[in-house]
Every structure is written in C-alpha cells, then in structure tokens.
C-alpha cells in the first residue's frame, strides 16, 4: 500500500498535466468612456455611442414605442446623472445629439 501524495505533490502533478502552466488570471475589466448622454458610468457602446444602462434602455423604449415627449421648460434642460429623469424630451434630444441611432 503506497502512501497518499501530499497536497504539494498533487498540485505539482496537476500543473504538469496542464502543460506546466498555471491558470491565467482573468482579463482586466474593460474601461469605457462615460455615458455621452448623462456622464454616468458607461456599460459599453449601445446604439452607436458609449452609454450607461439607463440611457440605453430609455432610448430603446422611446424608439420602440414611438414616444413623443414634451419639455415643460425651455427645451434646454441639463441632462446628467442626477437630472436625467426630470425631462424625457431633453434626454431623448440629447440621445440624438450625441449620435444615438437605431
């Protein structure tokens, strides 16, 4: 009866079986430019521009449902992470201005 191999021996043998290479570390996370619409953290390129999940979904729903919004101010509302939900008209206009398209 032979003794059981130690954990070190088992790990060394496993590395040899894998071709002598240890597993490679995961790739670094992708870094995207901020959302072109509201400057929040972008999740990637959607509809042609770097955008966050919120603006991506807002644009998709607005286009799919053919939404028509009205601005209750002067059609020049500031759209940023904090104010983006205050005026849908200006948010959709900014989506188009920064180049979002279906």
HELIX and SHEET records of a PDB file:
HELIX    1   1 UNK A    7  UNK A   17  1                                  11    
HELIX    2   2 UNK A   53  UNK A   64  1                                  12    
HELIX    3   3 UNK A   88  UNK A   97  1                                  10    
SHEET    1   A 2 UNK A  44  UNK A  46  0                                        
SHEET    2   A 2 UNK A  49  UNK A  51 -1                                        
END                                                                             
